[in-house]
Structures are given as C-alpha cells and as structure tokens.
Amino acid sequence: MLFDERYISYEDELNELFYSLYNSSVGLNDLQFILRNRLSERAKDLKQLDEDRLKTPTWYISNKMIAITMYSDLFASNLQGLETKLDYLADLGINYIHLMPILKMPHPYNDGGYAVDSFRDVDPKFGSNESLTSLTKAMRKRGMSLCMDFVMNHSSSTHPIALAAKQGDKEAQAHYFFYDDRIIPDQIDSIVPSVFPSSAPGNFTFNKETGKWVLTSFYPFQWDLNYSNYKVLIDIVDSMLSLANLGIEVFRLDAVPYIWKQLGTNCRNLKQVHTIVRIIRIAMEIVCPSVILKGEVVMAPSELASYFGTKEHPECHLLYNAATMANFWDSLVSQDTRLLVEQVNSILSLPSHCHFVNYLRCHDDVGWALDDQVERQLGIDPLEHKQFVYNFFEGSFPGSYSRGALYNYDEITKDARSCGTTASFCGIEEALEENNKIKLDRAIQRDLLLHSAMISIEGFPLLSSGDEIAQLNDYSYINDPDRKDDSRNIHRSPFDWEKAKKIKEKGSYQERIYDGIKSLLEAKSESICFDKNAITSTWDSSNNKVFLIRRTNQDEELLCFASFSDNEEFVKTNYIMGAFKDLFTGKEIVPGWGFKLAPHEYIWAKKIK
Ligand code: GLC
C-alpha cells in the first residue's frame, strides 16, 4: 500500500531514467522488486523517522547540525567501543558522525576501507551488522545521525564477483571492464588522468588469472564497476537500502563523479552519473525518505551545482566544500584572503537548495584546487604559488611553522597535495618540539582562527576527529610496510584518549583548542544569524588579510571577522552602522569607525540593539 503510493509518483521518471541509461526499461522490474521488499522489511521506528522527516525534509539544513568524521577503529577500537563514547561526542555538540568505511574489506591492502569485499556486511574488525544496528539505535535516541561511507565506483579485487571474474565467469566479468589487449586501455590512458599519479599510475591493471587488463582508476586492487550493466546498479541500490534498514541516515557517495565511463571522454562528471544518482535518490525517497545523500565531489566549483540536481529532480542533499577548505589553508600561509573570498562568493551564488559541508581536514590529503584564473587576475603564478603552499605545509619552505608530508608529488607537472593534521599544519607540533610558549600561543590562535572562519560560512561544520584535542601528525606509518607508501597515514592515527583527558586541565593546549572550538559551535547553534533564514554574505573589511562574513536574520546582525595575518591589522567596514559586541570576549567595537585585530584574532561581533 505505502509502496504503491510512493512508487506511482516516480514510475514515469524511473522509466525514462532507465531508458536513457540502458535503452530499455530492463532492470526496472528488478528494482521495483527490491524496493518493495526493502520497504516491507524496514523497522517500525525507522518508518516513524521517515514520517517525521517527511514533515521536515530539510532537517539537515540547520544551525544545530554539527558533524565529526572518524575511523571507528582508531577512535574506539570498533563500533561497540564507539557506542560507549557517545557522551564524549555529545559534550562537544556533535549530532552527526561520519564513519570511514566499515564494510568487509581485504587486509591489509584496502585503501583505508575503500576496497570493498561486501557492500552490505560490516567487517568483523569493526563489529557486525548487529553492532551497527545497536549503534544507530543508541545514536537515534540521542538525536544523532550516522553517516556511512559508501564506495560505489569500485569493489575490491577480492569481492566474490571479482573472484568469479578471475575464474573466467563471463557474467561476473561483465560487472567490471575487462580488455584482452592494450588497444582500448591505451586510448583511455591517453585521455583520462591518473587519480594517484605516483602511487598508482595509469588506469589499468594486468590480471594474471585471466590474462586481461582490468580498469582500476584508483589502486590496482580496486576494480571499477561497470554501471552500463544494469545488474551492477541494482545490486548497489539494494545494498544501500539494506544498510539504510540498519539505521544509516546519510550515505557519503564516495568518488561519485567517476562512476560512468565513456570512451573518448575524461570519464568524470558524465551525464549518466547524474542519472544514476537520481535513481538512487528516488529509491531512497520510496523506501527510506529520512535518508540523505552526501556526494564526495572533489571537482571544480563549476561542476558542483549539477550534483544537487534541480528543485524538481534533486540528486545529492549535501556536498563537500572542498575548494573552500583548500582556500582556508592557502589564505593562512599567503596571508591574503582574496582567493578565499572569490571562492566563498562562488558557493554563495549557487541556488538555495545547494547545501555544503564545511571542513578543514578529513582523512584525505588537501588538494590545492585553487582557481588559477582568479590567481592570474591577481598576478599570482598558479604553479609557483602551489609549490610555495605545499612546501610550506611540508615544513620545507624557509621559516615555515608547519609539519606535514607531500602526497602524490608528480615529477613532471610538479603537482603535489599535502597531508598532516590541523594542529601540525598550524604550528603546534613545531612549538611543542621547541618548547616555545610564544610559538604555541600563536599556533593555537591559528588553529582556532581557521575553525572560526570555517564555522562562520554557509553550510554545516564537519570536524575531523582528533582536531578537537589538537592531535599531531603520527610518523609511525613510515615503519609499517603496509602503510608506508601512503602519506595520508600521517593524519590517520589512533585517537589519543590520554591527551583527551587534558581538555579538563585549564590552560593545557588541548583545553584551549577544545574549549575554543566548542564555544564557536555553541555560538553557531544558539544564534538565529546561523539559521536557515539568515542572509549570509562576504563583506569588505577594507583589508585583504581579514576575512569577514556578515550574517543577518530579523533584527539581528553578526559580523564574523577572521584575521589571516601574522601582524596586527586595521579593519573598517562600510555601510554597517552602530556598535557591536564580541560574543566570546565581550569586547565592544564600532566597525564603521575601524578597529584593530591582533595576529590571527577572530571575533564574532553581534550588533548591540
Ligand atoms: C575517495 C576517498 C579516498 C579513496 C578514494 C578511492 O576519494 O576519500 O580516501 O582513496 O575515494 O575510493
């Protein structure tokens, strides 16, 4: 009954979508079958959540949303352990946890779980489907949502279907891209850039068992799935729905721009990708309308809007604000916020249904996706500048306070990305090493400054677990043969519960960072200037080193100043009347007259009525 009611409104569209992908509606019956079954299996409390969210469909667009991303094993050994640590997270205000991949994976080579042996079963290392269900239940009781990383571009080379393909099973081979010789692989390699140019160059891997070449856009043990075979799509949708029935509320669609391949193209962002995301969205709306999709789209800003779909035919609910993240870091070391302002404006100019997740660090490297056109307009040489930035974060640029590692340095193009934790990038590691109190104060201030700017912009903040206690880089990966070749491991280390105890010790650097971040998050969730109806814009602070966000709602006005300068700076705003008071220190200012900010100072000044 409920199924028919929901299905009917999508039937024609689904037909069209299937035709556009497969030239027939073959597969649609299978889809209908699994949708009906998964809906009938959905637990009562989850159906209730669906009903509640149907009444508030934009529940995720709220100033109350505060997220954290983590590896459950590094944080608390496993899912059961994580369940016992929810109080710790709740204290910080967290109500959304994004877990790195937890589904069955080969060991040890699994790209941090992004090689998947089963799309629907939890890896025993993390627990079981039962422990996942228990976790989501406990979280729901506290009003917390669980986001699962869902890999959809590839399976592992040890997935049962891949194993069958290796045995020569033709139907299994049709789930992947196999080629007998190098003719097509060479054509593809000549157009499609490598994702990991130094650690996994090229797009193909020779498979000894079959004597064929298989498409592996990422690592050789990650085999790209062939969505032009409808069975692949049906299987993936079915897996997602089974996981949603365990209480997953958000799916992070890993590497989604890559899922459709077409000869003669760069195999990124093709229109069929959108068709598939739309089918997934519809499947969710029919079976589990409380569940939302977060796309991992690390692409140029011009590509982003299309992943939200249109108002009538929406696709993802949320996307990562990756370019803004890179610009925050760039502004810090360049002491210049002009590129950042351009970037934030380009996001603000997107239609209102586009909603972003803001962050400083995640499990991946920082890719220096700066807008080279804007750089040139500002007289900046893009390549020279990129070299400066990644050398700075590596710590090799003279005078740099950062500690980090390069990632996928390309000898020929001189391109590289950067790895490291927020605290180490900001100079906390250096200051502690040198036991230098002045440097430590500066580094803490930088760390909080970046958090303040990130939390002030439109969208919701995603913290990286460990950043709230200023966790430093961990170099032990270099001695581990399984991890040494991937420098992202520098910022993937066990959560330090001993250091976390220090958040209760007044004046410790952990306490200063934790407390600073917590105050920012509280201010955000308490102020109506951050709610859905607020109007947000960048504003001219008359100083390129100082980033300014203006937020208004009803008769309230908030100015979030963030100085990216190593020196004291003078700022002065135009068209802003009256006196304001900093929410954190109580300091009063009249921005129209001008005032000074200390190095890396941030203030969130509320208009005094
Ligand atoms: C995404 C993940 C990254 C992984 C890749 C391959 O980009 O964030 O960690 O290596 O997908 O699945």
Residues whose N, C-alpha, C, O or C-beta is under 5 A from the ligand:
A	BS01	GLC	D111 Y114 F218 D254 A255 D364
